[in-house]
C-alpha cells in the first residue's frame, strides 16, 4: 500500500495543530457536538423497541434424536426410573423405562454434566458433577457440584466452581450426606481446585482429601458397596492444547491410582505392577462380592496400556489384557457386574464385556443405536436392568439387552452450525455431533414436528451445511480435513466435491 505523501502528512499535522490551538477550541467543540448528534441520530434510527420482541418465544424444533450422554444411573429395584447426564444437555429423567424423558436441569448456570449419582439409601437425593471429562478442543466446562433432595425437580449449587470437569461422584450407602467427588480441574492450564474432595454434610462444606499438584486432577472413583470404606481413586495429569491432533494421547507422570481404607479421609499411592512410565486416563471398577479384593483398571496412553487387575485389594497388579483400545482418554470407564466378580464391562466405540476377569472381551452393543459408549449403569438388585450412555443418547433395557428403548425421544444433540433456506416454511440445516447431518422443517403439516419432518443431507457430522441459494434441493456440507460434499434431494446422491488438492 502506498504511503501518504509528504504534503499529505504535513496537511494532517497542520490540521491537528490548528484544532489543538486555543483559537480553534470553539470550532472543535462545535464539530464534536455535530458528530455526537449524528451518532445519536444513527443509533435512534437503528434501534428497535424492546416491545417489538415481546411476542417472540423459543420453541423446540428438534431433531428428536439423542446426543452425547456422558453418565447414567437409575433407582435400584425400580422398574421404571432412570437418569442420564448430557455433554451439553443437562440432566434427564425417565419414569417409564426410557419411553419418554423429562428435562430436569433447565435453569442452572451450566448445561454440561460429567458425573451423576443417586444416594443408595435415599433415591430422592441426587448429586451432579458439571463439566464433561473428555478433553476435546470444543469441550464444555462446568462450575462445580449441584444437589437435589426431591429427585431432581429442584437443584442447589454446592460449590467447587473451579473444578470445571468432574469425572465421578460416590455417595456413601450408609449416609447420603457423605460424598466423594473426583475433580479433574482445568484442561487448558494449571489450577488448584483439583483432586478428590469429601463432604460429610451434603455438600455444604468440602475438604480436599487427595491432591497431587496444579496439573493433576482426579477422574474416577470406585468401591464395593459392601465395603464402602475401601475406595480407589484415579488421578490424571491432563493438559490440552488447541493445536493438538484429535487422537493424540493425553498423558503425564502424575497419572496414578490411590487407595483409601477410611472412606476417603486418607490415601496411599499404589504402584506395584502398574506402568512406570507416564500414563493417561485410568478407569476403575471393583468386582462385586470380593470385599474390595478384586479391582480392575483400564490404563490408557502408556506403553503398556490395557486392562490391569488386582486380586489383593490393590497391593499388586498384573496386566491381563494388552488391548490399548480398552483404555483411552475418550472412554476408560469400567463397570463391574453387581453379582459376578469376573464380569466387567469396558466403555468404548462399542460396549464390551468380559466374563473371565478381563482376559478376553466380547462386543455386547454397538451401532446402530449406539456409538462411542461412555457409561453404563447396571441395577445392583436386578442386573438385567441397564442404562447405556453413548453419543446417541441414553437407552434402557429391562431384559439384559434383548431389547432396548429408543434414542429418538431426547433432544440433546450437539449441533455445530446453523443455516436456513428461504422456503415457506423455512428449513434449518446443521451437523450433529457423531450423528451426521440434518435438515428439518421449522413447521409441520402434521400438527407437530416428528421424524417425518427431518432427514440427513450428506456431509459430515461437524462444520457447516449450507443450502444452495435459490435451490434448497442442493446442500453443500463441509467436514474434517477440508472435505466438501454436495447433496441432491431429487436423486439422493452425495458427491465429494472437495477442492483439489485434497487435504
Backbone torsions as a table, in degrees:
resi	resn	phi	psi	omega
1	UNK	NA	136.4	-177.6
2	UNK	-69.5	135.9	179.1
3	UNK	-78.4	154.2	179.7
4	UNK	-60.3	145.8	178.8
5	UNK	-69.9	165.2	179.0
6	UNK	-62.4	-39.3	179.3
7	UNK	-65.4	-39.8	179.9
8	UNK	-64.9	-43.3	179.8
9	UNK	-63.6	-39.7	-178.5
10	UNK	-65.7	-39.1	-179.3
11	UNK	-65.8	-36.7	177.3
12	UNK	-66.1	-38.0	179.2
13	UNK	-67.0	-42.7	179.4
14	UNK	-62.9	-42.7	178.9
15	UNK	-62.4	-40.6	179.0
16	UNK	-65.2	-41.4	179.8
17	UNK	-65.8	-39.4	-179.2
18	UNK	-64.3	-44.2	-179.9
19	UNK	-68.0	-24.8	-179.5
20	UNK	-88.6	-7.6	-179.5
21	UNK	-75.5	161.6	-177.9
22	UNK	-64.3	-37.7	-177.4
23	UNK	-68.7	-25.3	-176.1
24	UNK	-89.9	-4.6	-174.2
25	UNK	-61.9	-41.3	176.4
26	UNK	-59.4	-42.5	179.1
27	UNK	-64.5	-38.1	179.9
28	UNK	-65.2	-41.7	178.9
29	UNK	-62.8	-41.3	178.7
30	UNK	-62.8	-41.0	179.5
31	UNK	-63.6	-42.1	-180.0
32	UNK	-65.1	-37.4	177.8
33	UNK	-64.1	-40.3	178.1
34	UNK	-63.6	-44.2	179.9
35	UNK	-62.3	-43.4	179.5
36	UNK	-63.0	-40.4	179.9
37	UNK	-65.0	-41.9	178.2
38	UNK	-64.0	-40.8	179.1
39	UNK	-63.5	-42.8	179.1
40	UNK	-63.7	-39.7	179.0
41	UNK	-64.6	-39.4	178.2
42	UNK	-63.7	-41.5	179.2
43	UNK	-65.2	-42.6	-179.5
44	UNK	-63.2	-38.3	-179.4
45	UNK	-69.1	-34.4	-176.1
46	UNK	-88.4	-12.0	-177.1
47	UNK	-77.6	147.2	175.5
48	UNK	-118.2	131.7	-178.5
49	UNK	-61.5	136.1	178.2
50	UNK	-55.3	-28.9	-179.7
51	UNK	-63.4	-19.5	-179.8
52	UNK	-68.6	-19.7	-177.4
53	UNK	-102.4	4.3	-173.7
54	UNK	-62.5	-29.0	-177.1
55	UNK	-92.9	3.7	178.2
56	UNK	-90.1	128.6	179.7
57	UNK	-137.7	149.8	176.8
58	UNK	-75.5	143.0	172.9
59	UNK	-141.5	149.9	-178.0
60	UNK	-79.2	126.7	175.8
61	UNK	-113.6	-6.9	175.7
62	UNK	97.5	-162.0	5.4
63	UNK	-76.5	149.8	-179.0
64	UNK	-84.6	61.1	174.5
65	UNK	-133.3	144.8	-171.8
66	UNK	-66.1	149.5	171.9
67	UNK	-111.2	-160.9	-172.4
68	UNK	-64.2	110.6	171.2
69	UNK	-97.3	126.9	-172.5
70	UNK	-96.4	-30.0	-173.9
71	UNK	-149.3	153.8	-173.5
72	UNK	-140.8	144.7	174.3
73	UNK	-159.3	173.0	-179.3
74	UNK	-158.9	173.6	178.1
75	UNK	-91.2	116.6	-176.1
76	UNK	-64.5	133.9	178.5
77	UNK	85.9	-10.8	178.0
78	UNK	-94.1	136.8	-176.9
79	UNK	-83.4	-1.9	-170.4
80	UNK	-139.4	-11.8	-171.7
81	UNK	-102.0	121.0	-179.3
82	UNK	-138.7	154.8	177.2
83	UNK	-133.5	149.4	168.5
84	UNK	-144.1	155.4	174.5
85	UNK	-110.7	146.7	-175.8
86	UNK	-116.2	153.7	-178.5
87	UNK	-60.6	-35.1	179.8
88	UNK	-137.3	12.9	-171.2
89	UNK	-124.1	14.2	175.8
90	UNK	75.8	-149.2	-176.5
91	UNK	-114.2	139.5	-179.0
92	UNK	-129.0	149.4	179.9
93	UNK	-131.9	140.5	171.9
94	UNK	-121.0	134.6	176.3
95	UNK	-112.0	11.2	178.3
96	UNK	-134.2	38.9	174.0
97	UNK	59.6	39.7	173.8
98	UNK	88.5	2.7	177.2
99	UNK	-68.3	-40.4	174.6
100	UNK	-137.3	156.1	179.9
101	UNK	-128.9	144.1	179.9
102	UNK	-116.7	130.7	178.0
103	UNK	-75.9	130.4	-176.7
104	UNK	-114.1	-20.1	-168.9
105	UNK	-111.0	58.1	-169.2
106	UNK	-97.2	-15.5	-172.9
107	UNK	-124.0	14.2	179.7
108	UNK	-87.8	170.2	-173.2
109	UNK	-78.3	-12.0	-179.8
110	UNK	-132.7	162.8	177.9
111	UNK	-120.9	-13.4	-176.6
112	UNK	-87.9	131.4	-178.1
113	UNK	-123.0	131.4	178.7
114	UNK	-112.3	-23.7	-177.4
115	UNK	-147.7	146.4	-177.6
116	UNK	-146.9	131.1	-177.4
117	UNK	-141.5	141.2	174.3
118	UNK	-108.8	136.5	177.1
119	UNK	-66.8	121.4	-178.7
120	UNK	-59.4	-29.4	-177.7
121	UNK	-88.2	-10.2	179.9
122	UNK	-155.2	98.5	-175.3
123	UNK	-66.8	-7.1	175.5
124	UNK	-79.9	-15.6	-177.3
125	UNK	-97.0	120.3	-179.4
126	UNK	-125.8	150.9	173.4
127	UNK	-128.6	138.5	179.0
128	UNK	-122.1	130.8	170.9
129	UNK	-103.4	118.9	-174.4
130	UNK	-86.9	155.4	179.3
131	UNK	91.0	115.9	-178.3
132	UNK	-70.5	145.0	-175.2
133	UNK	-97.0	20.1	177.4
134	UNK	-105.4	113.3	-168.5
135	UNK	-81.8	77.3	168.3
136	UNK	-82.7	170.6	175.9
137	UNK	-78.6	-13.1	176.8
138	UNK	-113.7	35.0	-176.1
139	UNK	-70.3	145.4	177.8
140	UNK	-97.1	128.7	-178.3
141	UNK	-98.0	169.5	-180.0
142	UNK	-123.4	-168.9	-179.7
143	UNK	-136.0	30.1	173.0
144	UNK	119.2	-148.7	-171.6
145	UNK	-111.1	143.1	174.3
146	UNK	-124.0	151.5	178.6
147	UNK	-133.2	151.8	177.0
148	UNK	-137.0	141.4	177.1
149	UNK	-114.3	9.2	-179.2
150	UNK	-130.9	36.1	176.6
151	UNK	74.0	17.4	178.1
152	UNK	99.2	2.5	178.9
153	UNK	-66.7	-40.3	177.0
154	UNK	-133.0	157.4	-174.7
155	UNK	-133.3	151.0	175.0
156	UNK	-125.4	131.2	177.1
157	UNK	-73.7	132.2	-172.7
158	UNK	-116.0	13.4	172.8
159	UNK	99.3	-164.1	-173.3
160	UNK	59.7	53.6	-172.5
161	UNK	-66.1	-29.2	-176.8
162	UNK	-94.3	8.0	176.2
163	UNK	-67.6	-31.7	173.7
164	UNK	60.5	-45.4	-178.1
165	UNK	-136.3	117.5	-177.0
166	UNK	-115.1	124.6	-173.9
167	UNK	-93.7	-24.8	-175.4
168	UNK	-161.4	147.2	173.3
169	UNK	-132.4	133.5	174.4
170	UNK	-119.0	133.2	176.3
171	UNK	-111.3	130.1	-179.0
172	UNK	-61.1	128.1	-178.8
173	UNK	-67.0	-14.7	-179.5
174	UNK	-93.4	-22.4	-174.3
175	UNK	-151.0	111.7	-177.2
176	UNK	-67.2	-10.0	178.5
177	UNK	-84.5	-14.5	-178.0
178	UNK	-94.0	115.7	-171.2
179	UNK	-133.0	139.6	171.7
180	UNK	-115.0	136.9	-178.2
181	UNK	-127.3	130.2	173.9
182	UNK	-94.7	104.0	-176.9
183	UNK	-99.5	118.2	-177.5
184	UNK	-83.9	-32.4	179.2
185	UNK	86.9	-166.4	-176.8
186	UNK	-70.6	140.0	176.6
187	UNK	-87.2	-26.6	-171.0
188	UNK	-105.2	12.3	177.9
189	UNK	179.8	168.3	180.0
190	UNK	-73.7	150.1	170.4
191	UNK	-159.9	163.5	-170.0
192	UNK	-88.5	-27.3	-173.0
193	UNK	-83.1	72.1	-178.8
194	UNK	-132.1	169.5	174.5
195	UNK	100.9	-159.5	-179.8
196	UNK	-101.7	130.5	177.8
197	UNK	-114.3	147.5	179.8
198	UNK	-129.0	136.9	174.0
199	UNK	-126.5	139.4	177.0
200	UNK	-111.0	4.9	-177.8
201	UNK	-130.9	35.3	176.4
202	UNK	71.5	23.4	177.2
203	UNK	94.2	3.6	176.8
204	UNK	-66.5	-38.8	176.2
205	UNK	-133.9	152.9	-178.8
206	UNK	-129.3	145.9	173.6
207	UNK	-123.5	126.6	176.4
208	UNK	-79.7	115.8	-172.7
209	UNK	-104.7	-14.8	177.8
210	UNK	-144.4	120.3	-178.1
211	UNK	-147.9	137.5	178.8
212	UNK	-109.4	-60.5	177.2
213	UNK	-163.5	179.5	-174.7
214	UNK	-74.5	-4.3	178.8
215	UNK	-107.7	-3.0	-173.2
216	UNK	-126.1	125.5	178.4
217	UNK	-119.1	179.1	177.5
218	UNK	-101.7	140.1	-175.9
219	UNK	-123.8	-18.1	-178.0
220	UNK	-151.6	154.2	176.4
221	UNK	-139.8	148.6	179.4
222	UNK	-154.4	151.2	174.6
223	UNK	-164.3	165.9	171.1
224	UNK	-93.4	124.7	-176.3
225	UNK	-60.8	-21.8	178.5
226	UNK	-71.4	-28.1	-179.7
227	UNK	-127.9	71.2	-169.7
228	UNK	-69.1	-14.2	178.7
229	UNK	-76.1	-18.8	179.2
230	UNK	-93.8	110.1	-174.4
231	UNK	-126.7	143.7	176.9
232	UNK	-118.3	143.3	-178.5
233	UNK	-131.8	143.9	175.8
234	UNK	-112.8	124.0	173.9
235	UNK	-98.6	149.0	-176.8
236	UNK	-138.9	120.7	173.6
237	UNK	-88.7	96.5	-172.9
238	UNK	-119.2	127.2	175.5
239	UNK	-138.1	129.2	-179.5
240	UNK	-113.0	142.0	175.1
241	UNK	-123.6	142.0	-174.4
242	UNK	-58.7	-26.0	-175.6
243	UNK	-91.2	1.1	-178.6
244	UNK	-69.7	148.9	173.3
245	UNK	-65.9	153.3	-173.4
246	UNK	-61.4	-38.9	-174.5
247	UNK	-103.9	17.5	179.3
248	UNK	-72.1	126.3	-179.6
249	UNK	-59.8	144.6	179.6
250	UNK	-113.3	102.1	-172.3
251	UNK	-128.0	166.4	177.2
252	UNK	-170.6	153.4	-179.3
253	UNK	-68.0	-12.5	-179.7
254	UNK	-85.0	-3.4	-178.3
255	UNK	-77.4	116.0	-174.1
256	UNK	-152.4	173.3	177.4
257	UNK	-113.0	138.4	179.7
258	UNK	-127.2	159.8	-178.5
259	UNK	-134.0	140.3	174.0
260	UNK	-123.1	138.9	178.4
261	UNK	-107.7	0.7	-176.8
262	UNK	-127.1	38.8	175.8
263	UNK	73.3	20.6	176.4
264	UNK	99.1	5.6	-179.7
265	UNK	-75.0	-42.8	178.7
266	UNK	-130.6	156.5	-172.9
267	UNK	-136.7	152.4	174.7
268	UNK	-129.3	146.5	-176.2
269	UNK	-83.3	131.9	179.0
270	UNK	-107.9	130.6	-175.2
271	UNK	-136.5	-26.5	-169.9
272	UNK	-64.5	115.5	178.5
273	UNK	90.5	-9.0	178.6
274	UNK	-88.3	159.0	-178.7
275	UNK	-56.9	138.2	-180.0
276	UNK	-88.1	-20.0	-179.8
277	UNK	-86.2	176.4	-179.2
278	UNK	-63.1	136.7	-179.5
279	UNK	-122.1	172.5	178.2
280	UNK	-104.9	-143.4	-178.6
281	UNK	-65.5	142.9	-179.7
282	UNK	-124.8	129.3	174.7
283	UNK	-106.8	143.6	-173.5
284	UNK	-126.4	150.7	172.1
285	UNK	-155.7	146.2	179.1
286	UNK	-112.7	126.3	-178.9
287	UNK	-65.0	131.4	-178.2
288	UNK	-67.9	145.9	176.5
289	UNK	78.5	2.2	-178.5
290	UNK	-97.5	-2.7	-177.3
291	UNK	65.5	24.6	-179.4
292	UNK	88.5	4.5	179.9
293	UNK	-77.5	-42.0	-178.7
294	UNK	-88.0	117.5	-179.5
295	UNK	-130.1	134.7	177.7
296	UNK	-110.6	145.4	176.0
297	UNK	-139.1	125.1	172.2
298	UNK	-95.3	110.6	-174.5
299	UNK	-105.2	122.2	-179.0
300	UNK	-113.1	159.8	172.2
301	UNK	80.3	-10.9	-177.5
302	UNK	-90.9	165.8	175.3
303	UNK	-63.9	-26.9	178.2
304	UNK	-117.7	61.0	179.1
305	UNK	-74.3	168.2	177.5
306	UNK	136.2	-157.3	-179.8
307	UNK	-100.3	124.6	174.9
308	UNK	-109.2	149.2	-178.3
309	UNK	-136.9	140.8	173.3
310	UNK	-119.6	135.9	176.9
311	UNK	-111.8	9.1	178.9
312	UNK	-130.1	34.6	175.3
313	UNK	72.0	22.0	176.9
314	UNK	101.1	-3.7	178.8
315	UNK	-62.8	-39.3	179.1
316	UNK	-142.8	155.7	-175.7
317	UNK	-134.9	154.8	172.6
318	UNK	-139.4	143.6	177.1
319	UNK	-81.5	117.1	-177.0
320	UNK	-102.3	-9.8	179.5
321	UNK	-151.3	124.8	-175.1
322	UNK	-98.2	16.4	177.8
323	UNK	-75.9	107.7	-176.8
324	UNK	-66.3	-20.4	-179.5
325	UNK	-73.4	-9.7	177.8
326	UNK	-79.0	-9.8	177.6
327	UNK	-143.6	104.0	179.2
328	UNK	-134.7	166.6	-178.4
329	UNK	-66.8	-20.1	-175.9
330	UNK	-86.7	-18.9	-177.3
331	UNK	-131.3	-94.8	174.3
332	UNK	56.8	28.6	173.3
333	UNK	-105.6	136.0	176.2
334	UNK	-117.2	145.2	177.8
335	UNK	-132.4	123.6	-179.0
336	UNK	-89.6	144.0	175.3
337	UNK	-66.3	133.2	-176.6
338	UNK	-72.8	-7.9	-178.1
339	UNK	-117.9	-26.8	-172.6
340	UNK	-118.5	120.1	-176.7
341	UNK	-64.9	-33.5	-175.1
342	UNK	-87.6	-1.9	-177.9
343	UNK	-102.5	128.2	179.7
344	UNK	-146.2	141.7	177.0
345	UNK	-103.0	145.6	176.3
346	UNK	-119.8	130.3	177.5
347	UNK	-76.7	155.8	179.5
348	UNK	172.9	-164.2	177.4
349	UNK	-58.3	-32.0	168.3
350	UNK	-126.8	160.7	177.5
351	UNK	-84.7	127.0	-179.0
352	UNK	-119.7	148.3	-177.9
353	UNK	-129.4	138.9	174.4
354	UNK	-116.7	135.6	177.0
355	UNK	-112.8	8.2	-179.3
356	UNK	-127.1	38.4	175.9
357	UNK	73.4	25.8	176.3
358	UNK	94.1	-0.4	-177.4
359	UNK	-71.3	-42.7	178.4
360	UNK	-133.7	152.8	-179.8
361	UNK	-130.2	147.4	172.8
362	UNK	-119.9	152.1	177.8
363	UNK	-79.3	127.1	-177.8
364	UNK	-107.7	-33.0	-178.6
365	UNK	-154.3	139.7	178.3
366	UNK	-159.3	-159.5	178.8
367	UNK	-70.9	150.4	-1.1
368	UNK	-77.0	153.3	178.6
369	UNK	95.3	9.8	177.7
370	UNK	174.2	123.0	176.6
371	UNK	-145.9	136.6	-173.1
372	UNK	62.6	77.5	-179.8
373	UNK	-81.6	125.2	-175.0
374	UNK	-107.9	-23.2	-179.8
375	UNK	-160.0	158.5	178.0
376	UNK	-144.0	133.3	171.8
377	UNK	-113.5	130.7	178.1
378	UNK	-119.5	125.4	-177.9
379	UNK	-63.5	121.1	178.9
380	UNK	-60.4	-31.4	-178.3
381	UNK	-84.3	-35.7	-178.8
382	UNK	-135.3	86.2	-173.3
383	UNK	-60.1	-16.0	177.8
384	UNK	-73.4	-13.8	175.5
385	UNK	-89.3	116.7	-174.6
386	UNK	-141.0	156.7	177.3
387	UNK	-134.9	124.3	177.4
388	UNK	-101.8	137.8	172.0
389	UNK	-114.3	117.7	-178.2
390	UNK	-137.5	-177.3	178.5
391	UNK	-67.8	-13.0	174.6
392	UNK	-104.4	32.5	174.7
393	UNK	88.5	-155.7	-176.0
394	UNK	-119.3	136.0	179.5
395	UNK	-133.5	149.1	-172.5
396	UNK	-116.9	141.9	167.7
397	UNK	-127.2	142.1	176.2
398	UNK	-111.7	0.7	-175.7
399	UNK	-131.7	36.6	175.4
400	UNK	70.7	21.0	176.1
401	UNK	100.7	2.2	177.3
402	UNK	-65.3	-39.3	175.3
403	UNK	-138.5	155.4	-177.9
404	UNK	-133.6	154.1	174.0
405	UNK	-73.0	171.8	-176.7
406	UNK	-85.2	153.7	171.2
407	UNK	-105.7	9.6	176.0
408	UNK	-95.1	42.7	-179.2
409	UNK	-146.2	22.6	-177.1
410	UNK	-145.9	105.1	-176.3
411	UNK	-80.3	72.7	-177.3
412	UNK	-117.6	15.3	-177.7
413	UNK	-63.9	143.4	174.4
414	UNK	-94.2	114.8	-176.1
415	UNK	-105.1	129.5	-170.8
416	UNK	-79.8	-49.1	-178.7
417	UNK	-142.3	159.2	179.8
418	UNK	-124.6	143.6	172.5
419	UNK	-145.2	157.8	178.3
420	UNK	-133.6	159.3	173.0
421	UNK	-107.3	-172.2	-174.5
422	UNK	-108.6	18.2	176.4
423	UNK	-71.6	168.1	173.7
424	UNK	-126.0	112.3	-3.3
425	UNK	-71.7	155.4	-178.2
426	UNK	-74.5	156.9	177.2
427	UNK	-110.9	154.0	-177.3
428	UNK	-117.9	140.7	-174.6
429	UNK	-125.7	142.0	178.3
430	UNK	-166.7	169.3	170.8
431	UNK	-112.1	135.9	-178.2
432	UNK	-107.6	133.6	-179.3
433	UNK	-49.4	119.0	174.6
434	UNK	60.8	16.0	179.7
435	UNK	-134.7	19.5	176.1
436	UNK	79.9	-159.7	-175.9
437	UNK	-106.2	169.5	-178.3
438	UNK	-154.3	140.5	166.3
439	UNK	-120.6	130.9	-177.0
440	UNK	-138.6	146.1	-178.4
441	UNK	-77.0	142.9	177.5
442	UNK	-77.0	-21.8	174.2
443	UNK	-143.8	158.4	-172.6
444	UNK	-118.8	158.0	173.0
445	UNK	-90.0	0.4	-172.0
446	UNK	-112.8	15.7	177.6
447	UNK	88.3	-26.4	175.9
448	UNK	-153.4	157.0	178.8
449	UNK	-77.9	121.0	179.7
450	UNK	-129.2	-171.9	179.0
451	UNK	-62.7	-16.8	176.3
452	UNK	-66.9	-19.9	-170.9
453	UNK	-103.4	13.2	175.1
454	UNK	-149.0	154.8	-177.8
455	UNK	-160.3	160.1	177.7
456	UNK	-74.9	155.8	-179.2
457	UNK	-128.6	38.3	178.8
458	UNK	73.2	-152.9	175.0
459	UNK	67.6	-165.6	-178.3
460	UNK	-108.9	173.2	-178.2
461	UNK	-68.3	-26.8	-173.2
462	UNK	-119.4	176.3	-179.4
463	UNK	75.5	-153.9	-167.2
464	UNK	-104.6	148.3	170.9
465	UNK	-127.7	114.5	-169.8
466	UNK	-121.9	121.9	175.0
467	UNK	-70.1	145.6	179.5
468	UNK	-69.7	131.8	-177.7
469	UNK	-56.5	125.0	178.9
470	UNK	84.7	-8.7	-179.5
471	UNK	-145.9	82.3	-177.3
472	UNK	-69.1	-4.4	174.4
473	UNK	-72.0	-11.8	177.7
474	UNK	-115.3	125.4	-178.6
475	UNK	-127.7	129.9	175.2
476	UNK	-100.0	135.1	-179.8
477	UNK	-128.9	135.2	177.4
478	UNK	-104.8	160.5	-176.1
479	UNK	-159.0	-163.9	-176.4
480	UNK	-60.4	142.3	175.4
481	UNK	71.6	14.7	178.6
482	UNK	83.5	12.4	-179.2
483	UNK	-70.3	140.0	178.2
484	UNK	-128.3	128.4	-179.2
485	UNK	-117.3	157.6	177.8
486	UNK	-128.3	119.6	-177.8
487	UNK	-109.2	136.4	-178.7
488	UNK	-118.3	116.2	-177.1
489	UNK	-68.0	-29.4	-176.9
490	UNK	-71.5	-33.9	-177.4
491	UNK	-108.1	-16.8	-174.6
492	UNK	74.4	9.7	-176.1
493	UNK	-85.0	140.5	173.3
494	UNK	-118.0	126.2	-179.9
495	UNK	-117.8	145.4	171.5
496	UNK	-86.6	111.5	-178.1
497	UNK	-118.1	34.0	-178.4
498	UNK	-61.4	140.0	174.8
499	UNK	-61.5	144.7	178.3
500	UNK	-92.5	139.7	3.6
501	UNK	-79.2	148.0	179.0
502	UNK	-68.9	136.4	-179.5
503	UNK	-66.7	NA	NA
